[in-house]
Amino acid sequence: MRLAMVATGRAGFSAGSISAFLLYAGLILLLAPTVAADTADAERGQKIFKACASCHQVGPNAKNAVGPHLNGIFGRRAGSVEGARYSTDLTRAGQTGLHWDLEHLDIYLENPRNLVSGTRMQFRGLKESRDRADVIAYLRTFSDNPRDIPEAAPTATTTPHDPTVDPGILAIQGDPEFGEYLAGECTTCHQSSGADQGIPSIVGWPAEIFVTAMHAYRAKARPHPVMQMIAGPLNDEEIAALAAYFKKLND
């Protein structure tokens, strides 16, 4: 699932950081895939993948070409295929925790520079979520141990690389009224009604998943610079309050 939780509203944010948020709001991402679980079509994805085949090989006897081979991509650390040429930015992203799973493949296929600004990959991206899901389903057939497969139910979840959050932090009972105050910037993009128009809804997320995701961004375990900026200044009580507020909207 892709994640787009904009949790600012603190008085401590500068006008510059809020402006940066507004500038990059279109990059903010959700954990949840936007394609229904029963629409991922590996055969269709194979046809779409032809646009990638000039740079990437996949399947029996696949080798590195302009880009690395894509066999076994699920769960693989970014920038780790021996003999492949990578940008410094992509190599660094892998060294600091970026692994290829459904969430990050979806982000990268939509627009590679949204995830790694200095990537060598000269590809404009697949703008249709169904196209991305189908390509990912196709790539999945060449991975022995895929994670977060496109056919999985599209629900809010953590990722395999999220750090463990202390049980005491997860047990904090957030104040939804305080969360509503903090969520002013969140609802700039996410509708409190739960409607999905452009950016998927975060209404009704289980508090534990919301809190875990925000802590992952705060710890920079999830490599998205905008969300790292948003989550960084928030303390444990503020994150819990936001989680309580968005969960309450679905009660």
N, C-alpha and C positions, 0 to 999 in steps of 0.2 A: 504494500500500500504506500502510496505516496503521501507525504505529510505537508500541510500548509497551515501551521498554527502560528498566528501572529500574536504574540503575547507581550505587548508593550503597555504603554499607558502609565508607566512610572514617571513621577515628577523628575527623576534624575536623568531621564533621556534628554540629550541636547537636541536643538532644532535640526542640527545637521544629521544626526542619526535617524531622526524621524523622516527627514527628507530622503535619506538614503533608502529607508524602508519603502517609502512610497514609490521611489524610482524603480526599485527592484521587486515590487509587489507581484509583478507578473511571473517572477521566477520561483515564487514560494511554492513548495511541493508537498503533496500528500502521500502518505503510505499506501492508500487504497487505490488499486487499479480502477480506471473509470470504465472498463469494459466488463459487461456481465460475464459471470463465470463460465457460461456455456457457449461463449462466442469465440474463444481462442481456437484457431484453426491452423494446425501445423502445415497442412498441405498448401493452404493459401499463403502462409508465411514463407514457404519455400519459394513461391513465385515472387513475392515482394523482395526476398533476400537477393534476387538477381541484381538489384541496384547496389548491393554491398560486395558482390562477388569479384568486382574488379580489384578490390584491395584485400579482401579476406577470404580464406578458404575454410571449409568445414566439411567434415565427413571423413571417410576412409582415405588415408594417405595425405590428409591436409597438411600443408606446410605454411610457414610464414611467407607472406608476399609483401606488398606495400605495408600492410598491417599484419598483426599476429594472427595465427590460426585461431579458430573459435571453438575447437573441440574442448569439452570440459570447462566451459566458461563459468558455469554456475558454481559459486563458492570460491572462485579463483581470485587471488589478490591482484589488483590492477597493476599493470606494468611488470609482470613477473614471468612472461614466457621467454625462455632462453633463446637468444639470437634475434629477437624482434626489436625493432627500433621504436622507441617511445620518446615523447617529449619529456623535458625535465619536470614539468608540472604533473604529468600523469604518473611518472615514476615516484615523485614525492607523495602524491595522493595515496598510492598503494602502500608506501612505507609508513604512512600515518593512519592507515586503517581501512582504506577503500577496498572493498571486495565486491565482486559482481554477483548481485542477486536480483530479484525481480524489481525491487524499488530502484536500484541504481541503473540497471539496464534500461528501464523505462525512461528515466530522466535523460540518460545519455543519448538514447535513440531519438528522443523528441528534439533535442538540440545539444550536441556534445559540449558546447561551450557553457551551457548552463551549469554543468557539473564540474568540468575542468577547463578553465578559461584558456589555458595555454596548450590545449591538445593539438597534435599534428593532424587530427582527423578532419579532413576537408569535406564535410557532409552537412547539408542544410537541415537534416533531420526529418523524421516522420511525424507529421503534425496530427494525424488521426490516431486516436488511442487504440482503435481496433487493429490498425496496421502494426503498431508496435507490439500489441499482445500476440498477434499471429506470428510475427518474426521471432519473438521470445519463445513461443511455444515450439517453433521449429528448432531453434537453437537448443532447447531443452532436450530434444531427442538425441543430442550428441554429448550429453553430460550424464555421468553415472549417478551423481547424487545431487540433483537440482534442489534449490531452495526456493520457497515462495513461488511455486509454479503458477502460471497464469490461470490454470483451471481451479485453483484454490478459491474458496469463498472470499469475496471482496469485503473483508471486515477490518476494522482498526486492529493493528497488531504491532508487536515489537519486531526488530530485525535481529538476525543472529549475532550482530556485532554491537548491540547496545550494551553498555556496562550495567552490571547489577546495581540496582538502587537499594540502599539500606532499608530494611523493613520498617525502621522507625520513621523514615521519610515517607514511605508509602502509606503509613498509618496516619499521617497528619490529616485531620479533618478540615478541609478547606472551607472558607466562608464564601458562599456563592454571591453574596451582596458585594463583598470586596472584589471578587472575581469579575462581577459585572462592571465595576469601576475600571478595573485593569484592562478589560476586553475592548475598550473603545477603539483601539487600533485594529484589533482582530476583526471586528465587524465592518471595518472599511472594505474588507475583501470577502469575509465569510458572513453569510446571512444568518441572523439569529433564528430565523424561521426554519432553518435546516435546508432551505432550497439550494439547489446546485446549479449555478449559472456561471460557468467558466472555471471557478475554483470549487472543488468538492467541499461538502459540508463537514464540519468537525463536531456538530451537535450530537450529543448522545454517546460520545466516546467513553468507555470505562475509565474511571479516574486513574487506575494503576497504569494503563497503557499511555494515557495522556502525559502523566508525570514521568514515566520512563522515557518517552520520546523527547520531552523537553530537557530532561537531564542529559540525555545522549547528545543533544545539540550543545548544551552548556559545556559539556566536557569535550566537545569537538570530536566525538566518536562518529558522528554523522557528518560527512564532509560537505556541508552546504553553508557557504559563508554568510548568507543573509540570515538564515535561522540561527547560526552561531551568534551573530550580532544581536539578534532579538532575545535569545534565551540567556545570553551571558550575564546581564545585570540582574536577572530575576533571582530572588532568594527562594528557599524551599516553600515558605508559607504562601508566597505569591503564585508559584506554580500550582500548588495545591488548590488555591482559591480559583484560579482559572479552570482547573480540571473540574472542580465542583460546579462552577457556573455552567459550563458547556454540557455537563452531564445532566444537570437539573433541567435544562431547556427541553430535554427529551422525555422527562418524567410526566 
